[in-house]
Amino acid sequence: MEDGVDGLSSLLTYKRIFNGQEHQTCVQMDSRTELIPKRQLAWSPKDLTGIGLGSRGFKRIKMGSQRIRPESQRIWCKRISLGSWRSPKDLLGSQRIREGAQQKHKEMLRVQTETLRVNTVQIKEKVKIFQLVDRYADLTVISTVRDRILVEHELLARGRDHEEWRQKCLWRGLEKIQTNQLFQSRFSQTNFSSGSTVAVSGVPGIGKTTMIQKIVYDWAIGKIYQQFQFVFYFKFRDLNTINCRINLKNLILDQYPYFGNILGNLWKKPESLLFIFDSLDEFKGRIDFSDDRRNTGPQFTCTDPECWCEVSDIVYSLIQHKLLPGCSVLVTTRPTELCLLEKAEITVWAEILGFADDDRREYFNKFFEDRTVAAAVYKHVKENEILYTMTYNPSYCWILCQSLGPFLSQSDRKEQRVPKTITQLYSYYIYNILKHHGRKIENPRDVILKLGEMAFKGVSEKNIVFRNGELIQYSLQPSQFLSGFLMELLERDDSVQTVVYTFPHLTIQEFVAALAQFLTPNPRDIQKLLSGAHSKADGRYEIFLRFVAGLSSPQAAWPLEEFLGPFLHQTTCQVIDWLKGIGEGQIRNTGSKTDKRDLLNRLQYLFESQNKALVRSIVGSMKTLAFSGLHLTPVDCFVVSHVIGLCDTVKLLDLENCYIQPEGLQRLGPVLYKCRELRLRNNDLQDQGMKLLSEALRNPDCQIEKLQLNDNSLSDSCAQDLASALGTNQSLMSLNLGENKLKDLGVKRLFVVLRNVNCKLQELVLLGNHLTHSCIEELACTLSTVQSLTVLNLGNNKLGDTGVKLLSVALSNPACKIVNLSLWGTSLSDSCTKDLASALSTNQSLTILKLGTNLFTDQSVPAISRLILDCKSLERIELWENQFTPTGKRHLESLQESRHRLKVIV
C-alpha cells in the first residue's frame, strides 16, 4: 500500500500538483495506514477518472480492505480540485479523458440534431418527426455575397437572383461550396494569422439553421470537420435570454454542463475548437466591429475565457481572434445584417441560394406521402408563375405544401378557388388551420385579432421573437397553446431558460398583422396607418402592405370569413381609397431608383388587390413604364405583365439593366407585343430569351417598332428564330443587337431575311458581334436590294480592309439608301480609303460616317479629303483616335469650311 501511495504522490508532485511538503505528509501518514470501513470511503473510481486514472488506477492503489487515510484524502482532493485539470496531457491517461469528453459531446449533439420536427395543420398529427438525413435536401451555397442592402425578406425577392447566380456557379466565376468545404483556404478572401471565421448569409427560410443542424450532425457522426475536436453551437435567440455579464466558460457550461472542469484544458488547443453562432440578425445586443474602443477599454475586450463581460463582447472577441486565437467561428445571418460584419475579420464569405430546380420537385415528393397529391400540388405551383418563383426557398415550399396539400387532395378540387396571389395563398394557409383547430376555441376572431396586434408591433419594431410577457400583454394566455390552435400560428421554443415564441416564418407574422386590420371592431384611421407604413424607407412594411392590399380582395377574404366572420366593410373601402391615393398623381414619378422601386411596390399592391377596375383607373393612362437599373425578379415581371395586360396605353417599356433573364422575360412574354418600344439592354436574355421575343414579333397584332437587345449574351444559335420572326413582322423598324456574339453565321441569316418584302427594318445595330469580312458579301447583296434600311452600325468588329472594300461596292450602288454608317473600331488601314472614297463619290444618301478608332495615317489624308469633298450629302464624319499627325488633322478639319453644316471631327 505504501508503495502505491508513494508512487502516485510522487507522480503528482513531479507534475507540480502536490508540493514537496504535501508529498511528505501523504507518505508519512499512509505509512501508518489503518483499516477504514468501506462505508467511510469518500472517493470512488469516478473521482480518479477525472485525473486520468479511472477505475483501474483506483484499484492499483487499493490493497484489500485497506483504504487511504482521510487526512491524505483531504490533501489529495484539495490539490486535484485546484490543479488536476490544468494540463490533462501531462497526466496518466489524459488522452482518454479528452476522447471520452469528445465522445460524450458528439453523442449529445447527434441526438439533438438527428431529427427534424415538421409542423402540420392536420388535427391527427400536429407534428411529424423525420430523420434529418431523410428530409435534408442540398442547398446551393456560393463563394461570395451579393448586394447586402436588398430588402431580403420579400416574398418576391431572390427568385431571379437565385437563377442568375446559380448559372454563374455552373458556368463561370462563382464556385459552389459544399457544407464540408466552408473552412477550405481556397475560398478565403482574406488571410489571417490564426483561425478562420466564416460568414454565411441567406434570406429568412432559406435553410440557414437547417444547414447548420446538418453540419453539426455530420461532425457528430465523424463525417466532416474532424480537424475540430469540439464544436460548440449557439443560437443568438438563446443568447438574448442572458441579461447579465458572463464568461465563455459559463456560457458553454450553461448549454453543455457535462464538460465540468475540463474546459481549462480545451483552451490550450484553440485550433481544435469550432464555435457556431446562428442567426446574428436575431441578436438584440450591439456588436460594432468598427468600434476602435474595443481595443483600448477593458469593458470591450475579452481575451480570457474566464473573463466576465457581455455576451456581445465574447462573440466579438471570438470572431476577431482576440479570444482563443486560433479557434474557428461560423456565423449565419440575413443579408440585411451583413453590414455588421463588413469590418470583421471574415476569411470566407458565402451565401445560401436555396433550392435548384431539381431540388424543388424533390421537396414536394418528400413532403407528401401520397405521390398523387405531391404531383397535383407541384403541377399547380409550376403553372402559377408567382407561386413557382417562391419555391427556391424551403420555407416557402413548406407554406405552399401546408396551404395547397389539403386543398388539392379533395376530390372536388377542380371546383375550388385555387389561390393565384401570395395573399390568397396565405389566406388558405390560415384557413386550413382554422378548419382543423378553430372550433376548439370560443372566439377565433378575437384570438386572431390579438395575435395580429402583437404581430404588427413586432413588424413595426423589427422583432420576431416574443415572450410570455408579451403574450399576456395582448391577453393571449400561454395556456392557450394547449388547444393546438395557437400552436399552429406560433412556434413555442422552451429549449432555453426563457420560453420564447416565433411565427413559423416572418411573412406569416406579416400576414397575421395585416389580417388584424380587417377584424378590429373599432377601426382606427387605416389610411393614416398605411401611409405612415408606406413612407418607411427601410422596407419593413412592404410585405405587410402587400397583404393589406390583397385582403381587400373578396377572393382572399372569403375563405377566412367562414371562420372569422365578415371583414369590416369600412376598412376594405379605406384600403381601396388608400390604393387610389398612392396611385393618382404619384405613380408616374419614376426619375430616381427610389421612385422606380416605389412604383414597383405600388404595382405589387394593385396586383394583390386583384381589382381590375382599380388598376385601369390608376395606370390606364400611363404611356411609359420605366424600371431601368432596378433588379427585377420574375414575380416583378409577372406583376408588370399583369398591369400591361389590363392597359392598352403603355407604349414604352424600359427594362435596361434589370437582369430579368429568360425567366423574367417569360413572365412578360404574353404582353410584349402591345408595346411600341422595348428597351431590354443588358438583361442576360441569352438565346432562350430570343425565342420568347420572336414569338411576340410573330404575333399578328404586334406593335413593336423599336427593340433594344444589346448586351444580352445572344449567339448565332438564336439568329434563325429572329430571322423567322422578321420574315413576317411588319412593325419593327429599329433593332439593336450590339455587344452580342452573333458572329458571321448569325448575321448572314439576318441579312437574307432583310430582303423580304414584309420586313420594314430601318435601323440595324451590330456593333461588337465578332464579325469579320466573311459576312460582308451577304450584307452588300442586301444593301443593293433593300431600300428601307438607312442606319447601319458595324462598329467594333474586325472587318478589316477586305470587308470595307466589299462594302464599298454596295455603297456605290444607287439602290443603297444608307444614311448613317458606323465603321469605328473595324481595323481599317490606309489601303482601303481609296476604295471607300471612290464608292462614296457618287453616293447621294449618306449623311453620317463614323471612322474613329482605326489605323489611318497621313497617307490616307488625300483619299479621305476627296471623300469629304465629293460626297455632297455628307454632313458629319468622325475620324477621332486614328494616327494622323497634327498637320494631317489640321488639314482635315479645314475641310469643314468647304460646305455649310459639314462637321469633320478628328
Number of C-alpha atoms within 10 A of each C-alpha: 17 18 12 14 20 19 14 16 23 20 16 20 17 13 14 13 23 23 15 13 9 17 23 16 15 23 20 14 16 21 15 10 15 13 12 14 10 10 6 9 13 12 13 11 14 12 16 17 18 21 22 23 21 19 14 13 17 16 12 13 19 15 12 9 10 15 21 23 18 15 12 19 16 12 15 20 16 13 17 19 13 12 15 24 22 18 17 22 15 14 18 16 17 19 14 17 21 19 12 12 18 17 16 15 19 22 14 14 22 19 11 13 19 19 18 19 11 12 17 18 26 16 13 8 9 13 15 10 11 14 12 17 13 11 15 16 20 14 23 21 25 23 22 20 17 14 10 15 12 15 17 20 22 18 19 20 21 27 25 24 19 20 21 17 23 22 13 14 18 11 10 10 11 16 17 21 20 13 18 13 13 24 19 12 13 10 19 18 13 12 13 15 8 16 23 29 28 22 25 26 28 25 22 23 21 21 22 24 17 17 17 20 22 20 17 25 24 22 22 27 15 11 12 16 20 14 11 16 22 23 22 16 19 17 18 20 20 19 19 16 14 14 10 9 12 18 18 22 19 16 18 17 14 12 15 15 11 14 16 14 17 18 17 16 15 20 18 12 13 20 20 18 21 23 20 20 22 23 22 21 16 20 17 14 15 12 17 18 19 12 10 10 13 17 12 9 9 11 13 18 20 25 16 16 19 14 16 18 18 22 23 18 25 26 19 23 21 23 28 22 22 18 23 24 20 20 23 24 25 21 24 25 25 23 23 18 18 21 13 16 19 13 13 16 18 22 21 24 20 21 24 24 24 29 26 18 11 8 18 19 18 15 21 23 18 15 18 15 10 11 13 13 22 23 16 16 23 25 13 17 22 15 10 14 20 23 22 21 23 23 27 24 26 22 18 21 24 20 21 24 24 23 24 24 22 17 21 21 15 12 8 9 12 9 8 10 12 16 21 18 21 21 25 24 20 22 26 27 24 22 22 23 22 21 17 15 20 21 12 12 15 9 12 19 19 18 20 22 23 22 23 24 20 23 28 24 13 18 20 13 10 13 15 17 16 18 15 14 13 15 16 11 11 15 14 20 13 16 8 13 16 9 13 19 22 24 19 22 23 20 17 19 15 10 9 14 13 13 15 21 20 18 21 19 18 20 21 20 24 26 25 27 27 25 27 23 24 23 22 18 11 8 12 11 10 17 17 12 10 19 15 11 17 20 11 11 11 11 16 20 22 22 24 26 25 24 29 27 27 30 28 26 18 16 20 26 22 19 20 23 15 12 16 21 14 13 22 16 11 11 20 20 12 17 24 19 14 17 23 17 15 16 20 12 10 14 20 18 12 19 11 12 13 12 16 21 16 20 22 23 19 23 24 26 22 26 23 25 27 21 16 14 10 18 23 16 13 21 24 17 13 17 16 17 22 20 23 22 16 18 20 28 26 29 25 24 23 22 23 21 19 22 23 26 15 15 19 17 15 20 19 19 22 19 24 22 19 20 26 29 24 25 21 24 25 21 24 24 19 18 18 26 22 22 22 18 22 20 20 26 24 21 25 22 25 18 20 18 24 23 20 21 24 20 18 22 26 18 16 12 13 20 20 23 21 21 20 21 26 25 22 24 17 26 17 18 17 18 22 18 19 23 21 17 21 23 20 17 25 21 20 21 18 20 18 21 23 24 23 20 22 24 22 18 15 22 23 21 19 22 20 15 21 23 21 14 12 14 21 22 24 20 20 18 22 25 25 23 27 16 25 16 20 16 20 23 17 19 20 20 18 22 25 18 17 22 17 19 24 19 19 19 21 22 26 22 22 19 25 17 20 16 22 22 22 22 23 21 19 25 27 19 17 14 15 24 23 24 19 19 20 22 24 23 23 26 20 24 17 17 15 19 24 17 18 22 23 20 20 25 18 17 24 18 20 22 18 20 19 20 25 22 20 21 17 23 15 18 14 18 18 15 19 22 15 16 22 24 16 16 20 18 19 24 18 19 21 18 22 17 15 19 16 20 11 10 9 17 20 12 15 19 14 11 15 18 11 10 13 8 11 19 18 20 16 18
